[in-house]
Amino acid sequence: FTSRGLALSFFRDNIPDGTAAQNGYYRTMYDVERIEVLKGPGSALFGVAGPGGSINMITKQPQNAFGLTAGTMLGSFGTKNGYFDLTGPVGKRFAGRLITDVEHADGFRGLTRDIVEVSPSFVWRLADDKTLLIDYDHRDIHIKPDNYGILFDINSNLANVSRNTRYYNSFDRTNNIINRISATHNWTISDALTMRTAFTYDARALDLLRNVGGNQGNKDGFSTSRTARGQTDSQAYTTFQNEFVWKTSTGPVKHTLLGGFEYKNTDIATVRGDYALANVSLLNPVNLQTSVNGIPRTAMFDRRIASDQTSFYAQNQIDLSEQFKVRLGIRNDLVQWSDKGFQNATGKPGGNYGYREIVRSKALTTYSTGGVYQPTKNLAFYTGYSTGAFVNLATEAAAVSTAPETSSQIELGAKTTFLDGKADLNV
């Protein structure tokens, strides 16, 4: 997913959902209550985040009233699924919820999809002003990828073949298993002060084997230099957050203060190997391999990526009047990261495969400021400046970056609503 052409970051109930650049697993919406979108860098608020923006998935919570929703869907290309959502009280101070779904699709061009998800949650009302939410999320995702589509011929035109023609190998697969558990404690200290403490452990196992390399058709009508890639990732993300929101005032000026602390640990073991595949005819791709058995494997890397991040952040929304509000935010992240293991320096068979280490530490300070002027109910002007910074720990590259990725954004705009709320205009 991208926004304004730049990478996005995903959050689940305000907690990072994977790394900033490694979060694109197939998502269903059965457990989602609403989706919040922040455009542009938002590190002062969300920390490790992509420059394009942040998407925050807010999940459905257990309810005190009994409720049951169930359904199914049938669609083209052999698509079918079933789901149910059950919630209700479990004793005087407890409520639970169970959401589960199963989905299968044969897929356009044979791109099959099989998904099983189970999401139980449980809330304990410790007191009138305290709750403890336990949430577990299991996802078993199997999707066949097609990295080619229809290939181009020597003249850079799409090959004159049926659109059902497939150039990917039958052994292609991506399997992703996700197990995530979180505990969130909310405390309403007073009408003006609330505190939230959250802990999440997210374990993921990724196994993929897919086509990666290949040229368009040559003068003889064959695609050459085709390769396949096998990779396994074992990922673990641990996050702890403690933050408060305090509403106060200095004379006629109102303040909404947000302050917090976050600790995040990332531990990823990743192994990759490539396979050289036979040339394929554009017009009659019948010699596609059905297995990599017997094909020499070129080791690309076998490494361990680790990161420890300690963060402090604060933000103040200042209501100078009903019409004029300003925002100030700042965050400091102390990040220590490493990438240790074996790497093929050339990426070719017989290349220089040896041990190497990358160890870095960096203090990142990001901030944001902005203002909104709303002279009437239906008209608002806004402006803002924000920065972002994060260390890209994705395993797509052969080595992690030795420097953080940074971004900045300047905004200036206006919004208006007219025709009794039937039309909006944003510039």
N, C-alpha and C positions, 0 to 999 in steps of 0.2 A: 504494500500500500504506500502511496505517496501523496503529498499535499504540496501544491505549488512546485511540483517537480522534485521535492526533497523527501527524505526518509521520515516516516512517522514512528512514534512509539506507542505501545499499548499498555494500559493499566487496567487492573481488575480490582475494583473497590479501592482505588487510590494507591494500590501497591503495584510496582512494576511487574509486568507480565512477560518475563524473559528479558534478554538484553535489549539494548536500544536499537540494534539493527538485526536482531535474530528473533523475530516474534511473529512471523507470518504463517502460523499454522491455520488450518481450515477451521473456521469458527461458525458454529450454529448459534441461534439466538434464543433457544428455549429457556435458558436460565437468566436472561438479561431483562432487567426492569426498564433501563433507559441507557442512552449513550450520550456522553458529554464530549464535546470536541473543543480543543484549544488550538487555534491556528498560530503557527510560528513557534519559535523557541520559548520554552517555559521552564527553564532550569531553576529559576528562583523559586518556583512553586513545586515542580515535579522532580527536580533533580536530573537523573540520567534520562535524557530525552532527546529525540531526533530534532533536527532543525525545522522540519516541515510542520511539526505540531504533535499533539498528544491526543489519543483517543482513550477515554476512561469508561470502561464497561461497569455499570452499576448493576449488581445481581439482585435477584428477587430474594426477599428476606422471609423467614418464617412468620406466620400470622397467627393471632389468637383465635380467629374465626376459622371454622372448617371450610376448606375449599378444595375442589377437585376439577382439573381440566385434563382432558385426554383427546387425542386426535390422530389422524393419519393423513398421508399425502401420497398421491400417485401422479407421476409425471412422465414426460417423454424420456427416451433413452433408458428405459427400465428403472426409473427413479421411484422409490417407495420408502416410506419411513413411518414410524409410529412413536408417540411420546405420551407421557402423562406427568402431571404436576399435582402433588398432594401436599396439603399443608393443614395445620390445625394445632390446638392445644395438646400438651402432654403433661397433665398435672396442673397445679395452680400457678406455678411460676415458670413453666417450661412451654416452649412451642417448637415444632419441628417442620421441616419441609424436605420433600424428596422429589427431584426432577430427574427424569431419565429419558433417553431417546435412542433409537436405533435407525440407521439410515443406510440404504444401498442404492447405487446407481451403476448401470452398465456403462453409461457415459458416451458422449459424442466421440467418435473415432476410437472407441474402446477404452476410454480413460475411466476405468472403474473407480468407485469410491465406496468404502465401507467404514462406517463410523459408529462407535458405541460410546455413550456418555452417561455417567451417573454422578449426580451432584446432590448429596444430602447436606443439610445444614440444621443447626440446633441453637436456639437462643435460651439463655438462662437469665431471668430477671432477678439478679442478686438482691436488689432493693428497688425502691421506687425511683431512685436516681442512678442506678447502675445496671448495666446489662453486659453479658458475655456471649459473644457469637462465635460458634465453632462451625467452620465451613470446610467441606472436603469436595474436591473436584477431580474426577477421573475421566480421562479421554483416551480412547484407543482409535487412532486414525490411520487408515490405509488408503493411499491414493496412487494411481498409476500416472506418471508424468509423461508429457510429450514435449520434448525440447526442440523439436524440428518443425512441426506443422508440415506444410507442403514446401518442398525445396525449390530453389531457383536453378534455371539452366545456365548455360555458358553466357547467354545474353542478358542475364539478370532478370529474366521473366519467369513467372511461376510455371512449373512444369505442367504440361498439358496432360493431366491425369485426373482420375476421379478424386473428389474431395475426401473420400474414404481411404485413399492410399496412405499407408503408414510407413514411416521410415524409422520409427523408434523400435527398439528390440522388445520382444515379449517378456524378457526378464526384468524390465524396468519396474522399479517400485520405490515408494517412500512410505515408511512405517514410523509413526510417531506415537509414543505412549507418554502421557502426562499424568502425574499424580501430585496434587497440590493441596496442602492443608493450611488453614489459617485460623488464628484466634484473635478476636477484636474485642477490647473492653472499652465501653463508652461510659463516661461519668459526667453527669450534669451536676457540677458543684454548686452552681447558683444560676439564676436567670441570666447572669452576665458572663459566666465562666463555664466552659466545658472542656473535657480532656478526653483524648482518644489514644489508646495504646494498642498496637497491632503487631502480630508476628506471623510470618509466612515462610513455609518451606515448600519449595517447588522442585520436583525431581522429574527429569525428562530423559527418554531414551529414543534416539533417532537412528534409523537404519535405512540407508538409501543406496540404490544401484540404478544409475540412469545414464543415458547418452549425454555427452558434454561437447565433444568436438566433431568437426566435419566441415568440408568445403561444399560450396554449391557445385552444380554439375560442371564437369570439364568438357572438352570437345568431343569426347567419346560417350558423353551422357552418363558419367559415373560421379558419385560423390566420394571424395577421397579423404584421407586423414581422419577417419571416424574413430572416436574413442568412447569408452564407458568409464564411469567413476563409481567406485564403491566407497562409502563412508559410514562410520558409526560414531555417534556422539553420545556421551554420558554426561548429562548436565545437572547441576544442583545449584539452586539459588536460595539463599537465606536472607530475609529482610526483617528488620525490627524498626518500628516507628513509635515515637511518642510526641504528641503535639497537643497544643491547647488553642482555643479561640476565646478571646476576651473582648467583650463589648464595653466600652467606657466612653467618657466624654471629658473635654476640657472646655468649660463654658458652653457655648452653643455648638462647638465643633464635636462631632461624633467620630469615634475610632472603632474599627474592628481589627483587632490584632491577632495574627496567627504566628505562632512560634513553634519550632519543633526540632527534634533530633532524629537522625536515621543512621542505621548501620546496615550495610549490605555486603554479603560475601558471595562470590561466584567461583565455582569450581567445575571445570569442563575438561574431560578427557576425550580426545578426538583422534581418529585414525583414518587415513585416506590412501587408496591405491587406484591406479588407472590401468585400463586394458586397451590395447590396440585392436580395432575391429576391421573386418574386411570391407572393401569398397562395395558400394551399392548402386545399382542401376536406377536412374531417376524414373524411367518409364515402366520398369518391371522389378521392383524391389523384393525379390523372392529369396535372396540368400542372407536374410537377417539371422543373426545368431540367436539361438534359444537359450543359451547358457554361457557363462564365462569359464566353465570348467575346461581345462586344457589350454586356456589363453594365458600367456605369461603376464604376471602382475608387476607393475612398476610401483614401488613404494613411494608415496608422495610426502607423507608426514605421519608421525606418531608422537603426540605432544600433550602437555598438560597446561591449561590456561587457568590462572587463578587471580582473584582480585579481592581486596578489602577496601571498603569505602566508609568513611565516617563523615557525617554531614550535620551542619547546623543551618537553620533557615528561619527567616522572619519576614512577615509582610504586614503592612498597615494600609487599610482602606479608610480614607479620611473623608467624611461627609462635611464639607465646608458649609453647605446649604442643601436644600432639597434639589436644587438644580445643578450643583457643581460638586463633583467628587474626584479625588485623586488617589493614586495607588503607588506605593513604594515597597519594593521587595528586594531582598538580598539573600544569597546562599553561599556557603563555603563548603567545598568537598575536598577532603584529603584522601587521595586515591593511591593505593599501592597495587601494581599489577605485574604479572610475570607470564612469560610464555616459554616453557622449557621442553625440549625434546628433540626428536630427529626430523630432519627436513631434507627434501631433494632440492638442491639449490638451482638445478637447471630445469626441473620438471620433465625430463626426458629419460628413457631407459638407459641405464648405465651412468646416470648423472651423479653428481657429487652429493651423496646421501650421508649426512653426518649430524652430530649433536651440536645444538646451539642454544643459547639462553638469551632472553630479553627480560630485563628487570628494570622497572621504572617506578617512580613516585612523583606525585604532582599535587599541588594545592590549586584548586580551581575556584575562582570567585565569579559568580554570575549575579546579575541584578536586572530589575525591571522597574519601569516607572511609566505612569500614564494618567490620563485625566478624561473625564466625561462631563460635558456641559449639555444639560437638557432644558432649554428655555421653555418648551411646551411639552404636553403629554405625548405628542406624536412626533417630536423632532429631537434628535440628539446628535451632538458633534463629539468626536473622540480622537485622541492621539496617544501614542505610546512608543516607548523604546525598550527593547528587551534583548538579553544575550543568553546564549546557551553554550554548554561545554560538556562533553562526555568522552570516555575512553571506549573505543569500539572493540568489543571482545568477541565479535562474530568469528566463526570458524571457516568462513568462505575463503578468506585470504590465507596464504601459506604461513603468515606470521602476523601477530597483532601489531597495531600501529605503535610507534614509540612516542607519539605525541597525541594529545587529545584533539578531537574534532570540535571546532568552535563555530558559532554562528551569531548573527545579530540581525535585528529587525526594527525598522522604523515604520510606524503606521500613522495615517492621517485619514479620517473618513467622516461620513455622516450617514445617519439612518433616519428614515421617516416612515410613518404609517398613515395611510389615508383610505378613503372609501369605507369608513367605519371598521377599520381593521382588516378589510378584504385584500389589501395590497400593501406590500412593503417595497421600499427602495433603499438600497445600500450602495454608497459610492466610496 
